[in-house]
Amino acid sequence: MMSTENTDQRSLHVKFFETLEQEVILSQDMLAILNEEQKALVSMDMQALLRLSAIKENRLSRIQSLDALLANLAREISPEASGNTARLAALIPLLNQEDGNKLAQYRKKLTKLREDILKHNLINKHFAADVRTYLDDAISLISNGIAERPMYGHTGLSRKPSLNQPSFISREV
């Protein structure tokens, strides 16, 4: 029976580290997507932005599901872990030296990747907001010039007939 528990615990550790590896790979992929998104933003490539948005959403949902799986595995490794999220740092002392060092390295990689993802996402978000502000300003400048010189009065008739202004009724009639 002791052998079965050891085997179960060992397979649990293997599954835990495989999940951590998958999360690192997905996080690196998300970072690459954000870099592509930045290039698409700069070049104003709307088709690429739409495609990348769908890919980003997919990667995010996969990362979130892996986070939930890691939390469940961490609770199985350490039943004392409370709440929905188990801290990886709290698991390090519970593992043997080799696994503890391995977990510390994964934790360091994931922390760095998450910080980079957050930084790139904020940069892209601010860039998109700035572009939208510039476009809004440009539209306002164009439309304010037109709004200050109305072509038609309250009745819908042109205030002063001119060849340069449009009219509803042809002057030839």
Secondary structure, 3 states (H helix, E strand, C coil): CHHHHHHHHHHHHHHHHHHHHHHHHHHHHHHHHHHHHHHHHHHCCHHHHHHHHHHHHHHHHHHHHHHHHHHHHHHHHCCCCCCCCCCHHHHHHHCCHHHHHHHHHHHHHHHHHHHHHHHHHHHHHHHHHHHHHHHHHHHHHHHHHHHHCCCECCCCCECCCCCCCCCCCCCCC
